[in-house]
Amino acid sequence: MWSVFWLGEASSCANGLWSLSIGVGLRLGTEAVQGIFLYMFDLRDVQLGSQVFMKMYNLRTLVIKIYGEVHLHNSGLDYLPNGLRYLHWESYPLEVLPSSFNPENLVELDLSYSKIKQLWEGRKRVPKLKWLKLYHCKNLIGIPDLSNIPSAEIINLACCASLIEIHSSRECPKNLHSLQLEGCENLSSFPSNIHLSEEPSSSTSVVLHSSRNGSKFSLSCCYSLTKFPQISGNVKRLDLRGSGVEEVPSTIHILSKLESLDMEGCTRLKRISKSICKLKSLDRLNLWGCWKLESFPDILERMKLKYLNLGETAIKELPPSIGNLNRLELCPGGSGSFYFNFMNCLKLNRKAVSNLLIFFQDSIQKMQGMGTEKIISLFNVSHEVTSQLPPYHGRLLKTPDEEVKGTICLPGSEIPEWFSYKNSGSSINIPVLRNDCARSGYIMGFEVCLVIGLKGYYGELILSGIDVHYDFHIETSDGHKEVFFHNSIQFSSGLIRLDSDHILLGYNLSRKCYEFFQEFDTRLADRGMSDYVGTACKFNIRSKDFSGLSKNLGTHCKVKYCGIQPIYVQVMNSVSINQDTGDTSGCNDIAEETCESHPKRICTKANQCLNTDGL
């Protein structure tokens, strides 16, 4: 039977004598006490004796969270029960745990924000420890050899600024699935035999804290780390933001289950091995702010990369093989969406721009070749898959109203030539849009393109993301005007810098659009086509301020040019997609008809599509 000593806010005393009552209460402890939970948030001073836990031989759980100063006897802390399984003591005031303490029964140890320099003197084996958290222990200089904590599953050493290295003389823990080292600015080396496993789906032990996002390895802000971590196993997310890593080596292919690689702000990064294309599970690659990175590797194999951020890099060229990034998007289980960011990549040459445009057009052609039924099935996949993504990873791909989209941001100053409708400024007059089932098919979405730039009195603008909103205004023969369709595309998320003209090129196909234009056809049939004399499409760009509220950017930057084009898709009950070439079969006649009624979609010369002067 458990005896628990609980002392918290509910039992607080107005006379401020808690330093006395806590000490008396704990000294009354007996062998019957197995758990102590001490939560005190308003105290400024707490006194604990050096032998405060001496009689509690059966103590299994000790949780202390005191936000004031904890004062121990001059001799420190003489004793902790060897039977402790869960020790959570935030802001532990000493540099080391008692020398007499044997941690062989510990399952969880949390000493976050403490003054500890090392856990204990000498070598001690901790065979049952699964969860080790020493977050923000700024004085910590070392942890036990990893081979001495063989059962570890989660290790959090984030913001341990004095930590220089991690040792593992033999095998690392076999069940380790989360290792967090972000903010360890002096960390310069760690074991090459680290192997991360998959997070267990269930656990038989009591766990007070857990990771929800799979196997994670984090070394962000480790400025002294210059070599890419030599790790293996089931790592799904690797965070190296702000580290000193100079190269992504050929051994990257070992991380076969890697889904996200974040190297934002790695200002020393110069090279990425082409072996990265062997990562078949990689769907997010963030290289924003890698200023010394001048080239992107050939994509020699098909990948399912959906998020690629190369903003603020020195990249000049992109290989024609960049088209391989989207080859798997239209396969079963793919959501079809992608986000490519080349903001402020001012060194991109004509060939790089041409390859991006061809990639974009090829993506739309594949979507059109699928037919309405398969695209509608993608809406469901997109919603199910992206709803499970963590916010940092998936907010650009999440589509609350079931849509498939692709976006590319890049420097430039002209709308591509293939757009049927384009104009200077932020609005375009276009014919009344309707489905054309006999030839072109159903309207399922739109391609949009904007050229945005700063207004004359702004030299630079810092934005928290960019959203493009567009409204269709329809006019009837009696002069009545109304907004009859609204849509938006998110082009960027997080802080970005805008100091030159940029092109926002995107498309989205949505269930909302598909169903709307079917209903609109009925409306046209009821009222007669002659009742409608024209349509105008108007664009505006929005961003979020630091409070998270959306605001119109019209006072800071302007839409210089705009373009829009409906995406028509045929009804196809049976379409096969060649997994190697991306070609479709069973729709040749339809494809020919579509090409006859719309401009040719492949642009083979960059200067036909885009003014790239100055790139």
C-alpha positions in Angstrom: 0.0 0.0 0.0 1.3 3.4 -1.0 1.9 6.2 1.4 2.3 9.5 -0.3 3.4 12.8 1.1 1.9 15.7 -0.9 2.7 19.3 -0.2 1.4 22.0 -2.6 -0.5 25.2 -3.1 -3.7 23.7 -1.6 -2.0 23.4 1.8 -0.2 26.7 1.8 0.1 28.8 4.9 -0.3 32.5 5.2 2.4 33.1 7.8 5.3 32.3 5.4 6.8 29.7 7.7 7.0 27.0 5.0 10.8 26.5 5.4 10.1 25.2 8.9 7.0 23.1 8.2 8.5 21.4 5.2 11.5 20.4 7.1 9.4 19.1 10.0 7.1 17.3 7.7 9.8 15.5 5.9 11.7 14.5 9.0 8.6 12.7 10.2 8.9 10.4 7.1 9.0 6.7 7.8 9.7 3.5 5.8 6.0 3.6 4.8 6.5 6.7 2.6 6.8 5.7 -1.1 6.0 8.9 -2.9 6.7 12.6 -2.3 5.3 15.4 -4.5 6.4 18.8 -3.5 4.9 21.6 -5.7 5.5 25.2 -4.4 5.3 28.2 -6.7 5.1 31.2 -4.4 7.9 30.5 -1.9 11.1 32.6 -1.9 13.0 30.4 0.6 12.9 26.7 1.3 15.3 25.0 3.8 16.1 21.3 3.6 18.4 19.4 5.9 21.2 17.2 4.6 19.5 14.1 6.0 16.0 15.0 5.1 15.3 11.7 3.2 17.4 9.5 5.5 14.6 7.4 6.9 12.7 6.9 3.7 14.2 3.6 2.6 11.1 2.7 0.5 10.8 6.0 -1.3 10.1 5.3 -5.0 9.0 8.6 -6.4 10.4 12.0 -5.6 9.0 15.1 -7.5 10.2 18.5 -6.3 9.2 21.7 -8.2 10.0 24.8 -6.2 10.3 28.1 -8.0 12.0 29.9 -5.2 15.5 29.3 -3.7 16.1 25.9 -2.2 18.8 25.9 0.6 20.4 22.7 1.7 22.5 22.2 4.8 26.2 23.3 4.5 27.2 19.6 4.1 24.8 19.3 1.1 22.6 16.3 0.7 23.9 13.2 2.4 21.4 10.6 1.2 18.9 9.6 -1.5 17.1 6.2 -1.2 18.6 3.6 -3.6 15.1 2.4 -4.4 14.2 5.6 -6.3 12.6 5.0 -9.6 11.4 8.4 -10.5 13.5 11.4 -9.5 12.2 14.8 -10.8 13.9 17.7 -9.1 13.8 20.9 -11.1 16.5 23.5 -10.1 18.4 20.9 -8.1 20.8 23.2 -6.1 24.0 21.0 -5.9 26.7 20.1 -8.4 26.4 16.4 -8.0 24.1 13.8 -6.5 25.0 12.2 -3.2 28.0 9.9 -3.5 26.2 7.1 -1.6 23.3 7.1 -4.0 23.1 3.9 -6.2 20.9 4.7 -9.2 20.4 1.1 -10.4 16.6 1.3 -10.0 16.1 4.7 -11.7 13.6 4.7 -14.6 13.3 8.5 -15.1 15.7 11.2 -14.0 14.9 14.9 -14.6 17.2 17.6 -13.1 16.3 20.4 -15.6 17.5 23.9 -14.8 19.8 22.6 -12.1 23.3 23.6 -11.1 24.6 20.1 -11.5 28.0 19.6 -13.2 28.0 15.8 -13.3 25.4 13.3 -12.1 27.8 11.4 -9.9 31.5 10.8 -9.2 33.0 7.7 -10.8 31.4 5.1 -13.0 27.9 3.8 -12.1 25.7 1.6 -14.2 22.0 2.6 -14.6 20.4 -0.4 -16.3 16.8 0.6 -16.0 17.0 4.3 -16.9 14.7 5.1 -19.8 14.2 8.8 -19.7 17.0 11.3 -18.9 16.3 15.0 -19.0 19.0 17.6 -18.0 17.5 20.4 -20.0 19.1 23.8 -19.5 21.7 22.6 -17.0 24.2 25.3 -18.1 27.0 23.9 -15.8 26.8 20.3 -17.0 30.2 19.2 -18.4 29.4 15.5 -18.9 27.0 12.6 -18.6 27.5 8.9 -18.0 29.0 6.9 -20.8 26.0 5.9 -22.9 26.9 2.2 -22.6 26.1 2.5 -18.9 22.5 3.5 -19.6 21.6 0.7 -22.0 17.8 1.0 -21.6 17.6 4.8 -22.4 14.8 5.8 -24.8 14.8 9.6 -24.5 17.7 11.8 -23.7 17.2 15.6 -23.5 20.4 17.6 -23.0 19.1 20.8 -24.8 20.8 24.1 -23.8 23.6 22.5 -21.8 26.0 25.2 -22.9 29.1 23.7 -21.1 28.7 20.2 -22.6 31.7 19.5 -24.9 31.3 15.8 -25.8 29.3 12.6 -25.2 31.0 9.3 -24.6 30.0 5.8 -25.6 32.9 3.3 -25.3 30.8 0.4 -26.3 27.3 -0.1 -27.7 24.8 2.8 -27.5 21.3 2.2 -26.0 19.4 0.0 -28.4 16.0 1.6 -27.8 17.1 5.2 -28.0 14.6 7.1 -30.2 15.0 10.7 -29.2 18.2 12.5 -28.5 18.0 16.3 -28.1 21.1 18.4 -28.1 19.9 21.7 -29.4 21.6 24.7 -27.9 24.7 22.8 -26.8 26.9 25.5 -28.3 30.2 24.0 -27.2 29.5 20.4 -28.3 32.2 19.4 -30.7 32.0 15.6 -30.9 29.8 12.7 -30.0 29.9 8.9 -30.6 29.8 7.6 -34.2 27.9 4.5 -33.1 24.6 6.2 -32.1 21.7 4.1 -33.4 18.2 5.5 -33.0 15.3 3.0 -32.9 11.6 3.5 -33.7 9.5 4.8 -30.9 7.6 1.9 -29.3 3.9 1.9 -29.9 3.2 0.9 -26.4 5.0 0.7 -23.1 4.5 -1.4 -20.0 6.2 1.1 -17.6 4.8 4.2 -16.1 6.2 7.2 -18.1 5.6 10.7 -16.9 6.8 12.3 -20.2 7.0 10.9 -23.7 7.8 11.9 -27.3 4.9 11.9 -29.8 6.8 12.6 -33.0 8.8 9.5 -33.6 12.6 9.1 -33.6 14.2 12.5 -33.3 17.8 13.7 -33.2 18.3 17.4 -32.5 21.6 19.3 -32.7 20.3 22.7 -33.5 22.5 25.7 -32.4 25.5 23.4 -31.8 27.8 26.1 -33.3 31.0 24.1 -32.6 29.8 21.0 -34.4 31.4 21.0 -37.9 30.9 17.4 -39.0 27.6 15.8 -39.9 26.5 13.4 -37.2 27.4 9.8 -37.9 24.2 8.2 -36.7 22.2 5.2 -37.9 18.9 3.5 -37.4 15.3 4.7 -37.6 15.8 8.5 -37.3 12.8 10.2 -38.8 13.6 13.8 -37.9 17.1 15.3 -37.9 17.3 18.9 -36.7 20.7 20.7 -37.3 19.4 24.3 -37.5 22.1 26.8 -36.7 24.9 24.2 -36.3 28.4 24.5 -37.7 28.0 21.5 -40.1 30.0 22.1 -43.3 28.9 19.2 -45.5 26.1 16.6 -45.9 28.2 13.5 -46.6 27.6 10.5 -48.8 26.8 8.4 -45.8 23.5 10.3 -45.4 21.9 7.4 -47.3 22.2 5.3 -44.1 19.3 7.2 -42.7 16.8 5.3 -44.8 13.7 6.3 -42.8 14.6 10.0 -42.5 11.5 12.1 -43.2 12.7 15.6 -42.3 16.1 17.2 -42.5 16.3 20.8 -41.1 19.5 22.7 -41.7 18.1 26.2 -41.6 20.8 28.8 -40.8 23.8 26.5 -41.2 26.0 29.3 -42.5 29.0 27.1 -43.0 27.3 24.5 -45.2 28.9 24.3 -48.6 28.1 20.9 -50.1 25.3 18.3 -50.2 26.1 14.9 -51.4 24.0 13.5 -54.3 23.4 10.5 -52.0 20.6 12.5 -50.5 18.4 11.3 -53.4 18.5 7.8 -51.9 16.4 8.9 -49.0 13.1 7.6 -50.2 11.1 8.7 -47.1 12.5 12.3 -47.1 9.6 14.8 -47.7 10.9 17.9 -46.0 14.3 19.6 -46.6 14.9 23.0 -45.1 18.2 24.8 -46.2 17.0 28.4 -45.7 19.8 30.8 -44.8 22.7 28.4 -45.9 24.5 31.4 -47.4 27.6 29.5 -48.6 25.6 26.8 -50.4 26.1 27.4 -54.2 24.8 24.2 -55.8 22.1 21.6 -55.4 22.9 18.0 -56.2 21.6 16.0 -59.1 18.4 14.1 -58.2 19.4 10.8 -59.8 16.5 8.8 -58.3 12.8 9.5 -57.7 12.0 11.2 -54.4 8.8 12.3 -52.7 10.1 15.6 -51.4 7.2 18.0 -50.8 8.8 20.8 -48.9 12.1 22.3 -50.2 13.3 25.6 -48.8 16.4 27.1 -50.5 15.6 30.7 -49.6 18.6 33.0 -48.8 21.2 30.6 -50.3 23.8 31.3 -53.0 22.5 28.6 -55.3 23.0 29.4 -59.0 21.9 26.3 -60.8 19.3 23.6 -60.4 19.8 20.3 -62.3 17.2 19.3 -64.9 16.7 16.2 -62.8 14.8 18.3 -60.2 11.8 16.9 -61.9 12.5 13.6 -60.1 11.3 15.3 -56.9 7.7 15.0 -57.9 7.7 11.6 -59.6 6.2 9.8 -56.6 3.6 12.4 -55.8 0.9 10.9 -57.9 1.3 7.4 -56.7 -1.1 5.8 -54.2 -0.6 7.4 -50.8 0.9 10.6 -52.1 -0.9 13.8 -51.3 0.2 15.6 -54.5 1.2 18.9 -52.7 4.6 20.5 -52.7 6.2 23.8 -51.5 9.5 25.1 -53.0 11.0 28.3 -51.7 13.8 30.2 -53.5 13.2 33.6 -51.9 16.2 35.9 -52.4 18.2 33.3 -54.4 19.3 36.2 -56.6 22.1 34.2 -58.2 19.7 31.7 -59.9 20.6 31.6 -63.6 18.3 31.2 -66.6 18.7 27.4 -66.8 17.7 27.0 -63.1 14.6 29.1 -63.6 13.7 27.1 -66.8 14.0 23.8 -64.9 11.7 25.1 -62.1 9.1 26.2 -64.6 9.2 22.9 -66.5 8.9 21.1 -63.1 5.8 23.2 -62.3 4.1 22.6 -65.6 4.9 18.9 -65.6 3.2 18.6 -62.1 0.0 20.2 -63.5 0.0 18.0 -66.6 0.3 14.9 -64.4 -2.7 16.1 -62.3 -4.7 16.7 -65.4 -3.8 13.3 -66.7 -5.2 11.6 -63.7 -8.8 12.5 -64.2 -11.4 13.8 -61.7 -12.0 10.6 -59.7 -8.3 10.1 -58.8 -7.8 13.7 -57.9 -10.8 13.6 -55.6 -9.3 10.6 -54.0 -6.1 12.6 -53.5 -8.1 15.2 -51.6 -9.0 12.6 -49.0 -5.3 11.4 -48.8 -4.0 14.9 -48.5 -6.4 15.7 -45.6 -5.7 12.4 -43.7 -1.9 12.5 -44.2 -1.3 16.2 -43.4 -3.6 16.3 -40.4 -1.1 14.0 -38.6 1.9 16.2 -39.3 3.5 18.3 -36.5 2.8 22.0 -36.8 6.4 23.0 -37.6 6.6 20.4 -40.4 3.2 20.5 -42.0 1.5 23.9 -41.7 2.3 24.8 -45.4 0.9 21.4 -46.6 -2.1 21.3 -44.3 -5.3 21.8 -46.3 -8.4 22.2 -44.2 -10.8 22.2 -47.1 -9.3 19.3 -48.9 -7.1 20.6 -51.7 -3.9 19.6 -53.6 -1.5 22.5 -54.2 2.0 23.3 -55.4 3.9 26.6 -54.8 7.2 28.0 -56.0 8.7 31.3 -54.9 11.6 32.7 -56.9 13.2 36.0 -57.9 11.8 37.4 -61.2 9.7 40.2 -62.8 7.4 38.7 -65.4 4.4 36.4 -65.7 5.2 33.2 -67.7 4.0 33.2 -71.2 1.8 30.2 -71.0 -0.8 32.0 -68.8 -4.0 32.7 -70.8 -5.0 35.6 -68.7 -2.5 38.1 -67.4 -2.3 41.9 -66.7 -0.4 44.6 -65.0 -1.6 45.4 -61.5 -3.7 43.3 -59.3 -6.8 42.5 -61.3 -7.7 40.8 -64.6 -10.8 40.8 -66.7 -11.6 37.3 -68.0 -14.6 35.6 -69.7 -17.2 33.9 -67.6 -15.8 30.6 -66.5 -17.7 27.4 -66.8 -17.2 23.7 -67.2 -16.6 22.4 -70.7 -17.3 18.7 -70.3 -17.2 17.9 -74.0 -13.7 19.2 -74.6 -11.7 20.6 -71.7 -13.4 19.0 -68.7 -14.3 20.2 -65.3 -12.7 23.2 -63.5 -11.0 21.8 -60.4 -8.7 24.6 -59.6 -6.5 27.4 -60.8 -2.9 28.3 -61.6 -2.0 31.7 -60.3 1.1 33.9 -60.7 2.0 37.2 -59.2 5.0 39.5 -59.5 5.3 41.3 -56.2 7.7 44.1 -55.2 8.2 46.8 -52.6 6.7 50.2 -52.8 9.2 52.9 -53.6 9.9 54.1 -50.0 10.6 50.6 -48.6 14.2 49.3 -49.0 13.5 46.0 -47.2 10.5 44.3 -45.7 10.3 41.5 -43.1 7.2 39.4 -43.5 5.7 36.6 -41.5 4.6 34.5 -44.4 2.8 35.4 -47.6 -0.8 34.4 -48.5 -2.3 35.2 -51.9 -6.1 35.7 -51.9 -8.1 36.0 -55.1 -11.8 36.8 -55.7 -13.9 36.4 -58.8 -16.3 39.3 -59.3 -19.1 38.5 -61.8 -21.2 41.2 -63.5 -24.7 40.6 -64.8 -26.4 42.3 -67.8 -28.3 44.6 -65.5 -25.1 46.0 -63.9 -25.2 44.0 -60.7 -21.7 42.9 -59.4 -21.0 40.2 -56.8 -18.1 38.1 -55.5 -19.0 34.6 -56.6 -15.9 32.6 -55.7 -13.0 33.1 -53.3 -9.8 31.2 -52.8 -6.3 31.6 -51.3 -2.8 29.9 -51.4 -0.2 30.1 -48.7 3.2 30.7 -50.4 5.5 31.1 -47.4 5.5 30.6 -43.7 7.7 32.0 -41.0 9.8 35.2 -41.2 11.0 36.1 -44.7 12.9 39.1 -46.2 11.7 40.8 -49.3 13.9 43.4 -50.9 13.4 42.8 -54.7 10.8 41.6 -57.2 9.7 38.0 -56.7 7.4 35.7 -58.6 4.8 33.7 -56.7 3.8 30.7 -58.8 1.2 28.3 -57.6 -1.8 26.1 -58.2 -4.5 24.5 -56.1 -7.1 22.0 -57.0 -9.9 21.6 -54.4 -13.1 19.9 -53.7 -14.6 23.3 -53.0 -13.7 24.5 -56.5 -14.9 21.4 -58.2 -18.3 21.4 -56.5 -18.8 25.2 -56.9 -18.4 25.2 -60.7 -20.8 22.2 -61.0 -23.4 24.2 -59.1 -22.5 27.3 -61.2 -23.3 25.3 -64.3 -26.8 24.7 -63.0 -27.1 28.4 -62.2 -26.1 29.3 -65.7 -28.6 26.9 -67.1 -31.4 28.4 -65.0 -30.6 32.1 -65.8 -29.1 31.8 -69.2 -25.5 32.5 -70.2 -26.5 35.9 -71.7 -27.3 37.2 -68.2 -23.6 37.3 -67.3 -21.4 39.8 -69.2 -18.0 39.4 -67.6 -15.8 38.3 -64.7 -12.9 40.1 -63.0 -10.3 38.4 -60.8 -8.8 40.5 -58.1 -5.7 39.6 -56.0 -4.4 40.8 -52.7 -1.5 39.6 -50.6 -1.6 39.2 -46.9 0.8 38.4 -44.1 0.6 38.0 -40.4 1.8 40.5 -37.8 3.7 39.5 -34.7 0.4 38.9 -32.9 -0.6 36.3 -35.5 -3.4 38.5 -37.1 -3.7 38.5 -40.9 -3.1 41.9 -42.5 -3.2 43.3 -46.0 0.2 44.2 -47.4 -1.1 46.8 -49.8 0.6 49.7 -47.9 4.1 48.0 -48.0 4.4 46.1 -51.2 2.3 45.8 -54.4 1.2 43.4 -57.0 3.0 44.5 -60.2 1.6 41.8 -62.5 -0.9 39.0 -62.1 -1.9 36.0 -64.1 -4.5 33.2 -63.7 -5.5 30.1 -65.6 -8.3 27.6 -64.9 -7.2 23.9 -64.6 -9.6 21.7 -66.5 -9.6 17.9 -65.7 -11.5 15.3 -67.7 -13.7 12.5 -66.2 -11.6 9.4 -66.5 -12.7 6.2 -64.9 -9.6 4.2 -65.9 -6.2 5.9 -66.1 -2.9 4.1 -65.5 0.2 6.0 -64.6 3.6 4.7 -65.6 5.6 4.8 -62.3 9.0 5.1 -64.2 8.1 7.8 -66.7 5.0 9.5 -65.2 3.2 9.0 -68.6 -0.5 8.2 -68.7 -2.3 5.8 -70.9 -6.0 5.6 -71.8 -6.5 9.3 -72.4 -4.6 10.2 -75.5 -7.6 11.6 -77.4 -8.7 13.7 -74.4 -5.2 15.0 -73.9 -5.0 16.1 -77.6 -8.4 17.9 -77.3 -7.2 19.7 -74.1 -4.1 20.9 -75.8 -6.1 22.2 -78.7 -8.2 24.5 -76.5 -5.4 25.7 -74.2 -1.9 27.1 -74.6 0.9 24.6 -74.8 2.0 23.8 -71.3 5.7 23.0 -71.6 8.0 26.0 -71.9 11.4 24.9 -73.2 13.2 28.2 -73.2 13.5 30.3 -70.1 13.4 33.6 -71.9 10.0 32.6 -73.5 8.5 32.2 -70.1 10.1 34.6 -67.8 12.2 37.8 -67.8 15.3 36.7 -65.9 17.3 39.8 -66.4 19.6 40.3 -63.5 19.4 36.7 -62.3 
